[in-house]
Amino acid sequence: MSIKTMSLEVSEITHERRELITVGTAVIRGEEVAAIGRIYVLDVIDVVPQPDRPETGKKLKLIAKEEVKGAVTALSEIGTQGFLLAAQGQKCMVRGLKEDGTLLPVAFMDMQCYVSAMKELKGTGLCVMGDAIKGLWFAGYTEDPYQLRLFGKSSKHIEVMAADFLPDEKQLYI
């Protein structure tokens, strides 16, 4: 349901960051059974290409896989520590990649609806989230302590399919 490239922290010891591919999926099995989702974190690695086919010199390597309750409908980087913000079901969770291949949740926020759009103002922790029923949500993430807080939301119910920030001098538009 969502795919993005992000600069995530891959080592808790050295704090090394790499550009990784993150994928959010959903398995929906009808009205009576709850949807389940997965978050995959993949790295693009070099391999020996097949003879006469140089385009086969890259391969996707699975770094982490996490099964979650609810569909993973949106993904974004968040904060300065290389964490991942995932909209899973009716929650938004900030997760950190651990060296053992798991995604440790560090903060969350209840959303009441499935999020369809998510974007962070790079490196600030400020993020905008939107859904198809309630509208836009403006939130902030802090790293000490780990918290995801709601600052404001749209006063009218608008259907949001995409959201982004537009900084203009000292103004910030959503």
Secondary structure as GFF3:
##gff-version 3
##sequence-region A 1 174
A	DSSP	beta_strand	2	9	.	.	.	ID=ss1
A	DSSP	beta_strand	17	27	.	.	.	ID=ss2
A	DSSP	beta_strand	36	46	.	.	.	ID=ss3
A	DSSP	three_ten_helix	54	56	.	.	.	ID=ss4
A	DSSP	beta_strand	58	69	.	.	.	ID=ss5
A	DSSP	beta_strand	72	78	.	.	.	ID=ss6
A	DSSP	beta_strand	83	88	.	.	.	ID=ss7
A	DSSP	beta_strand	91	97	.	.	.	ID=ss8
A	DSSP	beta_strand	103	110	.	.	.	ID=ss9
A	DSSP	beta_strand	115	120	.	.	.	ID=ss10
A	DSSP	beta_strand	126	131	.	.	.	ID=ss11
A	DSSP	beta_strand	136	143	.	.	.	ID=ss12
A	DSSP	beta_strand	146	153	.	.	.	ID=ss13
A	DSSP	beta_strand	166	168	.	.	.	ID=ss14
A	DSSP	beta_strand	171	173	.	.	.	ID=ss15
###
